[in-house]
Amino acid sequence: MSDETAGSISQAFRELQAGDGAAAGTLWERFFPRLLGLARKALGGRPQRVADAEDAVQSAFASFVRRAQHDAFGVGLDRDDLWRLLGVIAVRKARKQARREGALKRGQGRVLDEAALAGPDERAGLDALAGTPAADFDLHCEELLGRLDNELRSIAVLRLLGHKNREIAVQFGCTERRVERKLALIRQCWEGAFSD
């Protein structure tokens, strides 16, 4: 790397310490690709359900910026010092994230997402929608919701928003078993839509 580029990184760091937000963008562009590779390596290819390597890098960089703006790093850091500092923060964030997702209360890293829980017919429907442009996908979702009556539509929307069955039951003033039956009806209706 040329001295000019090295100077621009050091200069950007000094500007960041002085409160210049644009300097953070310069440092982000310079270090993000390398930090992402480092975080991926730190995660060791473990599947990440809630957060991934990019999330770890973003968290690390946000911490770095906050601390730099509060003068936590002092002066005199060159580009190599900055790289080592950012690298350490990113690796620590990635490892902490892996420990968090591997915790017993989070299924020790064996938690499946909804696509993994879907049956073969549902996965085929999800795969068919995977390459759909966003506008077409929105229309398809609207069509599926339109096949339902008001009560089923409300339950489906709440479930799609991540509400648990018991939370939906409380909102509707019914039993959790009734919500489960309604969800089964919704699945049945939507499976018919995929076979049309």
Sequence and secondary structure as in RCSB ss.txt:
>XXXX:A:sequence
MSDETAGSISQAFRELQAGDGAAAGTLWERFFPRLLGLARKALGGRPQRVADAEDAVQSAFASFVRRAQHDAFGV
GLDRDDLWRLLGVIAVRKARKQARREGALKRGQGRVLDEAALAGPDERAGLDALAGTPAADFDLHCEELLGRLDN
ELRSIAVLRLLGHKNREIAVQFGCTERRVERKLALIRQCWEGAFSD
>XXXX:A:secstr
  HHHHHHHHHHHHHHHTT HHHHHHHHHHHHHHHHHHHHHHHTT   SS  HHHHHHHHHHHHHHHHHTT S S
   HHHHHHHHHHHHHHHHHHHHHHHTSGGGTTT    HHHHS HHHHHHHHHHHT  HHHHHHHHHHHHHTS H
HHHHHHHHHHTT  HHHHHHHHTS HHHHHHHHHHHHHHHHHHHH 
